[in-house]
Amino acid sequence: MLKIYNTLARAPQEFIPIEPGRVRLYVCGLTVFVYCHLGHGRVMVVFDMVVRWL
């Protein structure tokens, strides 16, 4: 069972997907103001790992 901390309720809650067996995730794109750096790539890698884990 996966529990995620809900900041609105200020308590951990069990994660239940809207569609059973399918998890979807929206991630905003990059907002680049200066030169590219490794932090920009980190965003993509971290969220890719989260989606694969779920």
Biopython code that builds the backbone (N, CA, C, O; Angstrom):
import numpy as np
from Bio.PDB.StructureBuilder import StructureBuilder

atoms = [
    (1, "MET", "N", (0.837, -1.159, 0.000)),
    (1, "MET", "CA", (0.000, 0.000, 0.000)),
    (1, "MET", "C", (0.896, 1.241, 0.000)),
    (1, "MET", "O", (1.885, 1.309, 0.730)),
    (2, "LEU", "N", (0.533, 2.212, -0.826)),
    (2, "LEU", "CA", (1.279, 3.454, -0.943)),
    (2, "LEU", "C", (0.512, 4.561, -0.229)),
    (2, "LEU", "O", (-0.671, 4.782, -0.490)),
    (3, "LYS", "N", (1.200, 5.251, 0.674)),
    (3, "LYS", "CA", (0.588, 6.387, 1.359)),
    (3, "LYS", "C", (1.344, 7.648, 0.964)),
    (3, "LYS", "O", (2.575, 7.663, 0.929)),
    (4, "ILE", "N", (0.598, 8.696, 0.668)),
    (4, "ILE", "CA", (1.163, 9.975, 0.271)),
    (4, "ILE", "C", (0.666, 11.033, 1.247)),
    (4, "ILE", "O", (-0.504, 11.038, 1.629)),
    (5, "TYR", "N", (1.569, 11.930, 1.648)),
    (5, "TYR", "CA", (1.193, 12.978, 2.593)),
    (5, "TYR", "C", (0.352, 14.035, 1.876)),
    (5, "TYR", "O", (0.799, 14.633, 0.897)),
    (6, "ASN", "N", (-0.856, 14.260, 2.364)),
    (6, "ASN", "CA", (-1.771, 15.253, 1.820)),
    (6, "ASN", "C", (-1.582, 16.540, 2.617)),
    (6, "ASN", "O", (-1.928, 16.597, 3.797)),
    (7, "THR", "N", (-1.033, 17.575, 1.975)),
    (7, "THR", "CA", (-0.769, 18.822, 2.687)),
    (7, "THR", "C", (-2.058, 19.551, 3.050)),
    (7, "THR", "O", (-2.077, 20.304, 4.023)),
    (8, "LEU", "N", (-3.129, 19.349, 2.299)),
    (8, "LEU", "CA", (-4.404, 19.991, 2.612)),
    (8, "LEU", "C", (-5.013, 19.399, 3.879)),
    (8, "LEU", "O", (-5.474, 20.132, 4.754)),
    (9, "ALA", "N", (-5.012, 18.078, 3.973)),
    (9, "ALA", "CA", (-5.571, 17.399, 5.145)),
    (9, "ALA", "C", (-4.549, 17.280, 6.277)),
    (9, "ALA", "O", (-4.903, 16.949, 7.408)),
    (10, "ARG", "N", (-3.274, 17.556, 5.961)),
    (10, "ARG", "CA", (-2.170, 17.444, 6.926)),
    (10, "ARG", "C", (-2.072, 16.047, 7.539)),
    (10, "ARG", "O", (-1.865, 15.884, 8.741)),
    (11, "ALA", "N", (-2.228, 15.053, 6.675)),
    (11, "ALA", "CA", (-2.148, 13.669, 7.129)),
    (11, "ALA", "C", (-1.828, 12.767, 5.937)),
    (11, "ALA", "O", (-2.183, 13.088, 4.802)),
    (12, "PRO", "N", (-1.159, 11.639, 6.191)),
    (12, "PRO", "CA", (-0.920, 10.678, 5.109)),
    (12, "PRO", "C", (-2.230, 10.007, 4.696)),
    (12, "PRO", "O", (-3.075, 9.693, 5.534)),
    (13, "GLN", "N", (-2.381, 9.794, 3.389)),
    (13, "GLN", "CA", (-3.575, 9.122, 2.872)),
    (13, "GLN", "C", (-3.155, 8.023, 1.911)),
    (13, "GLN", "O", (-2.125, 8.118, 1.244)),
    (14, "GLU", "N", (-3.958, 6.995, 1.853)),
    (14, "GLU", "CA", (-3.706, 5.889, 0.935)),
    (14, "GLU", "C", (-3.907, 6.373, -0.498)),
    (14, "GLU", "O", (-4.880, 7.061, -0.806)),
    (15, "PHE", "N", (-2.966, 6.002, -1.370)),
    (15, "PHE", "CA", (-3.063, 6.379, -2.779)),
    (15, "PHE", "C", (-3.966, 5.392, -3.497)),
    (15, "PHE", "O", (-3.689, 4.193, -3.518)),
    (16, "ILE", "N", (-5.051, 5.895, -4.087)),
    (16, "ILE", "CA", (-5.975, 5.074, -4.864)),
    (16, "ILE", "C", (-6.130, 5.744, -6.223)),
    (16, "ILE", "O", (-6.629, 6.868, -6.293)),
    (17, "PRO", "N", (-5.714, 5.080, -7.312)),
    (17, "PRO", "CA", (-5.835, 5.703, -8.634)),
    (17, "PRO", "C", (-7.295, 5.880, -9.045)),
    (17, "PRO", "O", (-8.166, 5.117, -8.627)),
    (18, "ILE", "N", (-7.549, 6.895, -9.868)),
    (18, "ILE", "CA", (-8.903, 7.163, -10.358)),
    (18, "ILE", "C", (-9.386, 5.984, -11.197)),
    (18, "ILE", "O", (-10.515, 5.520, -11.043)),
    (19, "GLU", "N", (-8.514, 5.504, -12.088)),
    (19, "GLU", "CA", (-8.814, 4.322, -12.900)),
    (19, "GLU", "C", (-8.025, 3.153, -12.316)),
    (19, "GLU", "O", (-6.796, 3.210, -12.274)),
    (20, "PRO", "N", (-8.693, 2.105, -11.869)),
    (20, "PRO", "CA", (-7.967, 0.964, -11.300)),
    (20, "PRO", "C", (-6.934, 0.399, -12.286)),
    (20, "PRO", "O", (-7.245, 0.145, -13.450)),
    (21, "GLY", "N", (-5.716, 0.209, -11.804)),
    (21, "GLY", "CA", (-4.668, -0.373, -12.635)),
    (21, "GLY", "C", (-3.970, 0.613, -13.553)),
    (21, "GLY", "O", (-3.095, 0.223, -14.325)),
    (22, "ARG", "N", (-4.350, 1.906, -13.481)),
    (22, "ARG", "CA", (-3.724, 2.896, -14.365)),
    (22, "ARG", "C", (-3.464, 4.179, -13.579)),
    (22, "ARG", "O", (-4.363, 4.741, -12.955)),
    (23, "VAL", "N", (-2.203, 4.626, -13.629)),
    (23, "VAL", "CA", (-1.815, 5.864, -12.960)),
    (23, "VAL", "C", (-1.322, 6.831, -14.022)),
    (23, "VAL", "O", (-0.477, 6.485, -14.848)),
    (24, "ARG", "N", (-1.860, 8.058, -13.993)),
    (24, "ARG", "CA", (-1.408, 9.086, -14.924)),
    (24, "ARG", "C", (-0.833, 10.248, -14.125)),
    (24, "ARG", "O", (-1.220, 10.488, -12.981)),
    (25, "LEU", "N", (0.106, 10.970, -14.757)),
    (25, "LEU", "CA", (0.805, 12.023, -14.068)),
    (25, "LEU", "C", (1.045, 13.166, -15.033)),
    (25, "LEU", "O", (1.446, 12.944, -16.176)),
    (26, "TYR", "N", (0.802, 14.392, -14.581)),
    (26, "TYR", "CA", (1.089, 15.575, -15.393)),
    (26, "TYR", "C", (2.279, 16.299, -14.780)),
    (26, "TYR", "O", (2.290, 16.594, -13.585)),
    (27, "VAL", "N", (3.266, 16.579, -15.596)),
    (27, "VAL", "CA", (4.455, 17.299, -15.145)),
    (27, "VAL", "C", (4.637, 18.511, -16.050)),
    (27, "VAL", "O", (4.676, 18.379, -17.273)),
    (28, "CYS", "N", (4.748, 19.693, -15.446)),
    (28, "CYS", "CA", (4.973, 20.913, -16.221)),
    (28, "CYS", "C", (6.319, 20.834, -16.934)),
    (28, "CYS", "O", (7.244, 20.171, -16.465)),
    (29, "GLY", "N", (6.415, 21.506, -18.051)),
    (29, "GLY", "CA", (7.670, 21.552, -18.787)),
    (29, "GLY", "C", (8.667, 22.488, -18.134)),
    (29, "GLY", "O", (8.369, 23.125, -17.124)),
    (30, "LEU", "N", (9.847, 22.566, -18.713)),
    (30, "LEU", "CA", (10.908, 23.400, -18.175)),
    (30, "LEU", "C", (10.611, 24.879, -18.408)),
    (30, "LEU", "O", (10.047, 25.257, -19.435)),
    (31, "THR", "N", (10.993, 25.693, -17.454)),
    (31, "THR", "CA", (10.970, 27.145, -17.609)),
    (31, "THR", "C", (12.428, 27.580, -17.534)),
    (31, "THR", "O", (12.990, 27.741, -16.450)),
    (32, "VAL", "N", (13.022, 27.765, -18.695)),
    (32, "VAL", "CA", (14.457, 28.030, -18.762)),
    (32, "VAL", "C", (14.696, 29.531, -18.903)),
    (32, "VAL", "O", (14.272, 30.150, -19.879)),
    (33, "PHE", "N", (15.379, 30.106, -17.916)),
    (33, "PHE", "CA", (15.708, 31.529, -17.963)),
    (33, "PHE", "C", (17.172, 31.762, -18.296)),
    (33, "PHE", "O", (17.533, 32.810, -18.831)),
    (34, "VAL", "N", (18.005, 30.797, -17.983)),
    (34, "VAL", "CA", (19.444, 30.927, -18.225)),
    (34, "VAL", "C", (19.920, 29.694, -18.980)),
    (34, "VAL", "O", (19.110, 28.957, -19.542)),
    (35, "TYR", "N", (21.217, 29.470, -18.994)),
    (35, "TYR", "CA", (21.785, 28.333, -19.710)),
    (35, "TYR", "C", (21.304, 27.004, -19.125)),
    (35, "TYR", "O", (20.981, 26.916, -17.941)),
    (36, "CYS", "N", (21.262, 25.990, -19.960)),
    (36, "CYS", "CA", (20.856, 24.655, -19.516)),
    (36, "CYS", "C", (21.875, 24.098, -18.527)),
    (36, "CYS", "O", (23.070, 24.378, -18.627)),
    (37, "HIS", "N", (21.392, 23.310, -17.576)),
    (37, "HIS", "CA", (22.268, 22.669, -16.610)),
    (37, "HIS", "C", (21.677, 21.313, -16.232)),
    (37, "HIS", "O", (20.580, 20.969, -16.671)),
    (38, "LEU", "N", (22.396, 20.550, -15.426)),
    (38, "LEU", "CA", (21.975, 19.192, -15.085)),
    (38, "LEU", "C", (20.649, 19.145, -14.337)),
    (38, "LEU", "O", (19.936, 18.144, -14.410)),
    (39, "GLY", "N", (20.310, 20.204, -13.625)),
    (39, "GLY", "CA", (19.045, 20.242, -12.896)),
    (39, "GLY", "C", (17.845, 20.108, -13.820)),
    (39, "GLY", "O", (16.820, 19.555, -13.421)),
    (40, "HIS", "N", (17.954, 20.605, -15.050)),
    (40, "HIS", "CA", (16.860, 20.476, -16.008)),
    (40, "HIS", "C", (16.646, 19.004, -16.382)),
    (40, "HIS", "O", (15.506, 18.557, -16.506)),
    (41, "GLY", "N", (17.710, 18.270, -16.557)),
    (41, "GLY", "CA", (17.605, 16.843, -16.887)),
    (41, "GLY", "C", (17.126, 16.019, -15.707)),
    (41, "GLY", "O", (16.457, 15.000, -15.881)),
    (42, "ARG", "N", (17.472, 16.466, -14.497)),
    (42, "ARG", "CA", (17.073, 15.751, -13.279)),
    (42, "ARG", "C", (15.551, 15.650, -13.177)),
    (42, "ARG", "O", (15.022, 14.616, -12.769)),
    (43, "VAL", "N", (14.851, 16.714, -13.543)),
    (43, "VAL", "CA", (13.382, 16.712, -13.479)),
    (43, "VAL", "C", (12.820, 15.556, -14.303)),
    (43, "VAL", "O", (11.958, 14.813, -13.833)),
    (44, "MET", "N", (13.303, 15.411, -15.514)),
    (44, "MET", "CA", (12.799, 14.360, -16.398)),
    (44, "MET", "C", (13.123, 12.968, -15.858)),
    (44, "MET", "O", (12.285, 12.068, -15.918)),
    (45, "VAL", "N", (14.331, 12.790, -15.332)),
    (45, "VAL", "CA", (14.748, 11.489, -14.815)),
    (45, "VAL", "C", (13.924, 11.111, -13.580)),
    (45, "VAL", "O", (13.458, 9.976, -13.473)),
    (46, "VAL", "N", (13.744, 12.047, -12.654)),
    (46, "VAL", "CA", (13.016, 11.756, -11.416)),
    (46, "VAL", "C", (11.562, 11.388, -11.710)),
    (46, "VAL", "O", (11.064, 10.396, -11.176)),
    (47, "PHE", "N", (10.876, 12.162, -12.544)),
    (47, "PHE", "CA", (9.478, 11.845, -12.818)),
    (47, "PHE", "C", (9.331, 10.584, -13.662)),
    (47, "PHE", "O", (8.322, 9.888, -13.546)),
    (48, "ASP", "N", (10.317, 10.270, -14.511)),
    (48, "ASP", "CA", (10.290, 9.009, -15.246)),
    (48, "ASP", "C", (10.387, 7.844, -14.268)),
    (48, "ASP", "O", (9.699, 6.836, -14.435)),
    (49, "MET", "N", (11.235, 7.972, -13.249)),
    (49, "MET", "CA", (11.367, 6.907, -12.249)),
    (49, "MET", "C", (10.080, 6.756, -11.431)),
    (49, "MET", "O", (9.676, 5.637, -11.114)),
    (50, "VAL", "N", (9.442, 7.862, -11.094)),
    (50, "VAL", "CA", (8.188, 7.795, -10.320)),
    (50, "VAL", "C", (7.107, 7.086, -11.127)),
    (50, "VAL", "O", (6.399, 6.229, -10.598)),
    (51, "VAL", "N", (6.977, 7.436, -12.399)),
    (51, "VAL", "CA", (5.954, 6.798, -13.246)),
    (51, "VAL", "C", (6.229, 5.307, -13.399)),
    (51, "VAL", "O", (5.303, 4.499, -13.330)),
    (52, "ARG", "N", (7.479, 4.935, -13.603)),
    (52, "ARG", "CA", (7.809, 3.506, -13.735)),
    (52, "ARG", "C", (7.563, 2.749, -12.439)),
    (52, "ARG", "O", (7.146, 1.591, -12.471)),
    (53, "TRP", "N", (7.814, 3.386, -11.295)),
    (53, "TRP", "CA", (7.592, 2.731, -9.999)),
    (53, "TRP", "C", (6.105, 2.536, -9.745)),
    (53, "TRP", "O", (5.696, 1.493, -9.235)),
    (54, "LEU", "N", (5.288, 3.531, -10.096)),
    (54, "LEU", "CA", (3.844, 3.407, -9.883)),
    (54, "LEU", "C", (3.246, 2.391, -10.835)),
    (54, "LEU", "O", (2.039, 2.151, -10.803)),
]
sb = StructureBuilder()
sb.init_structure("model")
sb.init_model(0)
sb.init_chain("A")
sb.init_seg("    ")
for serial, (resi, resn, name, xyz) in enumerate(atoms, 1):
    if name == "N":
        sb.init_residue(resn, " ", resi, " ")
    sb.init_atom(name, np.array(xyz, "f"), 0.0, 1.0, " ", f" {name:<3s}", serial, name[0])
structure = sb.get_structure()
